[in-house]
Amino acid sequence: MRIFKFGGASVKDADAIKNVVNVLQEVGYSDTLVVVSAMGKITNAMEKVVESYFNDKDSIAGTIQEIIDYHNEIVSDLFQNPNHPVYTNVKVLIDEVKGFLAWNKSPKYGFVYDQVVCYGELLSTTIVSAYLNEVGISNTWLDVRTMIKTDSNHRDAQVNWERSQQEVVSKVDVSKLYITQGFLGSDENNFTTTLGREGSDYSAAILAYCLNAESVTIWKDVPGVLNADPRNFEDAQLLDKISYREAIELAFYGASVIHPKTLQPLQRKEIPLKVKSFIRPTDNGTTVGKGNGIEPKIPCFIVKKNQVLLKLSSLDFSFIVEDNISEIFKLFSDHRLKVDLIQNSAISFSVCLDNKFRGLQPLLEELKRKFKVVCHEDVSLYTIRHFNDSAVKSLQNGKSVLVEQRGRETVQLVVK
């Protein structure tokens, strides 16, 4: 069986969804499970609903209405019959969101986030599945939450692989076409969980692993995996082949084209990952699989913006040694700050962090009790794999470099 994943850009409007039909017709769709993300920027809109729920309840109705209007416009463009069941199905899903917000008693942000944001994927797959059936591509809609089982670590759930395998195998007939959601799972109490932002690629890999799939294809608006994000760097080039190891390195450093967790289950079963263009679906794109390094071997540029650089030093000029560092990392874990770079000397310790779970302020309060702390917010972390001098100079030009760290294959710069 093949696993296809279509992201938000590939289903952002009616024309985009019609193009999904074209892709399936060009490359075939038998024995295929299709994973679909929320449409366009709907995940952001759903996050705004959650923010409003906690901070500005008066604005919830307006934000939900924008989401309703967005999806209704797409549905009306795709379905000429105003009595088509998809209209009712979309309304039912929206009513479920409203109902949850009305009866929920949990004060936990992560729990509320997962129960609300999941509807982006549920809406998109409901519409895409209905449209494919409408144009003669018979398919079955599946709720991925009944298949991918996780713990209750909301917004970054860990997969229960044994349970998930059992559920996937019991629900999927490998001879059929299925449409299901990315990003989502459920815990042992059947509450919705999410796998981390941009987790739909990971969903595809989980399903591929459970089904022993022949391949996973991620359909994007770029020709494949590029050596740099064209939104941030000029003259980005296509990488034809990437080894699992190299792809995991790129993902670890923050390459946005592949989710950091996606490669691990695929590597374990040597399932190739293809990244291809939904604009030119018959082009080769990029293949990630067994092999060495990358082809062609050129510098690869990665940037992570909106990072935090902390510089810690001891108050009494004593060494920052193992017991201090162990304590510091426990605090990072407790406050859910992801470490992206470390540099230390005898009496100082610098670390670049991702504050996506908003743990920075309480972390700083605890650190300042034992250390002198200098905090630089809104910095950017640049990583160059397979760097050369000209590649490094191109990043340093006109920027204030706060930290530089070099290895044999990789250089990292924290810049302001």
Beta strands, then each sheet from edge to edge (+ up, - down):
strand 1: 2-6
strand 2: 32-36
strand 3: 140-141
strand 4: 178-181
strand 5: 184-186
strand 6: 192-194
strand 7: 215-220
strand 8: 241-243
strand 9: 273-277
strand 10: 286-289
strand 11: 294-295
strand 12: 300-314
strand 13: 338-344
strand 14: 348-354
strand 15: 371-385
strand 16: 401-406
strand 17: 410-415
sheet 1: 3+ 4+ 2+ 1+ 7+ 9+ 10- 8- 11+
sheet 2: 5+ 6-
sheet 3: 13+ 14- 12+ 15- 17+ 16-
end
